[in-house]
Amino acid sequence: MKLRNQKIHDFLIEKSRKFPFIKNEIRKNGVLQITKQRLDLFSFIVKTIIAQQISDEIAQIFWQRLCSQLKKKIISIKCFKNINHLKKILIKTKISKSKINYISEIYSAMIKKEISDHLLLKMNEGEIISLLLKFKGIGPWTCNMILIFYYKKLNIFPENDLVIKKTSRKLNSLEKKRINFSEHYSPYLSIFSLHLWKMSERIL
């Protein structure tokens, strides 16, 4: 695993040879990897829906409230007795009504096996996205987060992520070039995205 991570890092450095600022920032970041997920699929989707259109700090507060309501550090779909129990807990968490409805719909779909880890593991990325987009509250950004951080897909570029957009624009300006990131850094766009998020803390 370490060898693969280093090879990906070396690939990104090599692909950045004509972009001195980006190359230096990737070097500053060091070798990055997608961390193993401790949540089950339902809980990961819940956490991702909660994080939609709010800051990471606020999202973490809501998530901690949810865990506190259940008195658990790591939650799973098994923590909820039924959909009424789920809604009751979510209301106490004080997330928006629309997000409560989205999460409830996902819960129902997973209870009915319309969505499951077993099912999605058999699908390619396009099929996973097509299935998930059928459910309210799941858009392209949420799909990308699931593919990157839950399924650890290596070639996903969340172009609609606000930080990715801002960082990409900034890098184009600093390099004085219009770079097609999704083409240039394939097949390791997910790892490149990790670099963009990390370097955003320094350059934005």
Buried (B, 14 or more C-beta within 10 A) or exposed (E): EEEEBEEBBEBBBEBBEEBEBBBEBBEEBEBBBBEEBEBBBBBBBBBBBBBBEBEEEEBBBBBEBBBEBBEEEEBBBEBBEEBEEBBBBBEEBEBBEEBBBBBBBBBBBBBEEEBBEEBBEEBEBEEBBEBBEEBEBBEBBBBBBBBBBBBBBBBBBBBEBEBBEBBBEBBBEBBEEEBEBBEBBBEBBBBBBBBBBBBBEEEE
